[in-house]
Amino acid sequence: MLGGGGRGPASSCSTGPGITGLWRLCPTRIREEGPDIVHQVLLAYQFSLLNLKGLGRLYIHTIADYVIEVDPATRPPKNYYNFVGLMEQLLLAGRVPPRGRPLMSARRIGLRRLLESLGREWVVLHEEGRRVDPLELGKTLAGSVVVVGGFPHGDFDNKWLLAEAAGVYKIGDMPLDAAQAVYRAVALAELALGLL
């Protein structure tokens, strides 16, 4: 699902309801020229049934090794320019809003540390992954930390991410962009969890 040929699908870090009751989605490595990708992925995930039912949390790992943690209650602006303003505030203050309960916060942490802090093995959605039955994939995604690359060009620089993953899967036979991969991954997990 991911990256090669200039396209990058979604990356999701998901911890399913099996142990903690959380699905964690983490669009990994958003390059500087890709804030539109972050915006689309946020909209895809934050308004999903999975998130609205409190079964997940979104993390965004940036190229500069910052992790943006998104509170499930966050409703990102649908207008892209308002979103850019929100991200500027986040990067300046380290959190949004600056006081009170943060809806988004940023801290410097490596991808490996993020995945370790989620406490489970991870699976990766990647265009060269193994294709499995969609219902089987949905069950896997619902119970896993799921990583999807959210960058406009290329592939993961962190080759260990694929090598150490519990599984590398793809959705369909064509590369998907990040938002489309997230929409489909979320829908498959929602189906597996009986939310659809």
Secondary structure as UniProt FT lines:
FT   TURN            4..6
FT   TURN            17..20
FT   STRAND          23..30
FT   TURN            32..33
FT   HELIX           35..46
FT   HELIX           49..52
FT   TURN            53..54
FT   STRAND          56..62
FT   TURN            63..64
FT   STRAND          66..70
FT   TURN            72..73
FT   HELIX           80..93
FT   STRAND          95..96
FT   STRAND          104..108
FT   HELIX           111..118
FT   STRAND          122..131
FT   HELIX           134..142
FT   STRAND          145..149
FT   HELIX           159..163
FT   STRAND          167..170
FT   HELIX           178..192
FT   TURN            193..194
//
